[in-house]
Amino acid sequence: MTRVGPGLQVEETVQDGSSPDWPAVEALLARLAETRAVFPTTNASSNWISSYEPGRRLMLESGDRSRWIRVDHVQACWSTFERLGRIRRLDVLEPGRASTFVMALFAQVSGVRQVEKDEPYLVLPQAKNGRRTPAARSRSLAR
């Protein structure tokens, strides 16, 4: 069980030892850029990635606004997510000041669950023994 917010518990198990990881985020970024799929964030109902330079940056469009977001900033936020096992928007405010985008992006990664309480949290799946999967733990320890 993972405690997410006061009095709320979420149980999410991974049966085969797989876990959401950074390559899954990169694949999602590439797919969103290729299809220009529209997705909501807490700031805007219509966002899309109009340009993606893998490993470098992406252009996030929202109505009449656009901005470049560095991929290494997104990756740093993913590392925070792996280390903590759960995140809220304030946990990924830095680097890049793109926390609403990061939360909306990570929520679309297979295996990530969103939990609503006082504020939304994203939660990584847990292994059967209640700990993060070995791959997620070893990536966190390597940092």
C-alpha positions in Angstrom: 0.0 0.0 0.0 1.1 3.5 -0.7 -0.3 6.3 1.5 -1.3 9.3 -0.7 -2.6 12.2 1.2 -4.2 12.1 4.6 -6.2 8.9 5.1 -6.0 7.7 1.5 -4.3 4.5 0.4 -3.8 3.2 -3.1 -2.7 -0.3 -3.9 -1.2 -0.7 -7.3 0.8 -3.9 -8.0 3.0 -4.8 -10.9 2.6 -8.5 -11.8 5.5 -9.0 -14.2 8.2 -6.8 -12.6 7.9 -4.1 -15.3 7.5 -0.5 -14.3 7.0 2.8 -16.0 10.4 4.2 -16.9 12.1 7.1 -18.7 12.1 5.3 -22.1 8.3 5.0 -21.8 8.2 8.8 -21.2 10.4 9.4 -24.3 8.2 7.2 -26.4 5.1 9.1 -25.2 6.7 12.4 -26.0 7.6 11.2 -29.6 4.0 9.9 -30.1 2.4 13.1 -28.8 4.6 15.1 -31.1 4.0 12.9 -34.1 0.2 12.8 -33.7 -0.1 16.3 -32.2 -2.6 14.8 -29.8 -4.4 17.4 -27.7 -4.3 16.9 -23.9 -5.5 19.0 -20.9 -3.4 20.4 -18.1 -4.7 22.2 -15.1 -3.9 25.5 -16.8 -5.4 24.9 -20.3 -7.8 22.4 -21.8 -6.0 22.2 -25.1 -2.3 21.6 -25.2 -0.1 19.8 -27.8 3.5 19.2 -28.7 4.2 20.9 -32.0 7.9 20.1 -32.2 10.2 17.5 -30.5 13.9 17.3 -30.6 14.6 14.0 -28.7 17.1 14.5 -25.9 17.0 18.3 -26.4 13.7 20.2 -26.2 10.0 20.2 -27.1 7.6 23.0 -28.1 4.5 23.0 -26.0 1.5 24.8 -27.6 -1.5 26.0 -25.7 -4.0 28.1 -27.6 -2.1 31.3 -28.7 0.9 30.6 -26.4 3.9 28.4 -26.9 7.1 27.7 -25.1 10.2 25.5 -25.3 10.7 22.9 -22.6 14.0 21.2 -22.1 13.9 17.4 -22.2 16.5 17.2 -19.5 14.2 19.2 -17.2 11.4 16.7 -17.9 13.9 13.8 -17.2 14.9 15.4 -13.9 11.3 15.6 -12.9 10.9 11.9 -13.8 13.9 11.1 -11.6 12.2 12.9 -8.7 9.0 10.8 -9.4 11.0 7.6 -9.3 12.8 8.6 -6.2 9.7 9.6 -4.3 7.3 7.0 -5.7 4.5 9.6 -5.8 4.5 13.3 -6.8 2.3 16.3 -6.6 2.7 19.4 -8.7 4.9 21.2 -6.2 7.4 18.3 -6.2 8.1 18.9 -9.9 8.0 22.7 -10.1 11.7 22.8 -10.7 13.6 22.5 -13.0 11.9 24.3 -15.8 8.7 25.7 -14.2 6.6 23.3 -16.3 4.9 21.3 -13.5 1.4 21.3 -15.0 2.8 19.9 -18.3 4.9 17.4 -16.4 2.0 16.2 -14.4 -0.3 15.9 -17.5 2.5 14.1 -19.3 3.4 11.6 -16.6 -0.3 10.8 -16.0 -0.4 9.5 -19.6 2.4 7.0 -19.0 1.2 3.4 -18.8 1.1 2.2 -15.2 1.1 5.6 -13.5 -2.1 6.3 -11.5 -3.6 9.6 -10.6 -5.1 10.0 -7.1 -7.4 12.9 -6.2 -7.4 14.1 -2.6 -6.7 17.6 -1.4 -4.7 18.0 -4.6 -3.9 15.5 -7.4 -1.0 13.0 -6.9 0.6 10.7 -9.4 1.7 7.3 -8.0 4.1 4.8 -9.5 3.1 1.2 -9.2 4.4 -1.0 -6.4 5.8 -4.5 -6.6 3.9 -7.3 -5.0 5.9 -6.9 -1.8 4.8 -3.3 -1.4 8.1 -1.8 -2.5 8.9 -0.2 -5.8 10.0 -2.5 -8.5 13.7 -3.5 -8.7 14.3 -1.5 -11.9 12.9 1.7 -10.3 14.9 1.1 -7.1 18.2 0.5 -8.9 17.7 3.6 -11.1 17.0 5.7 -8.0 20.1 4.3 -6.2 22.3 4.9 -9.2 21.7 8.7 -9.0 
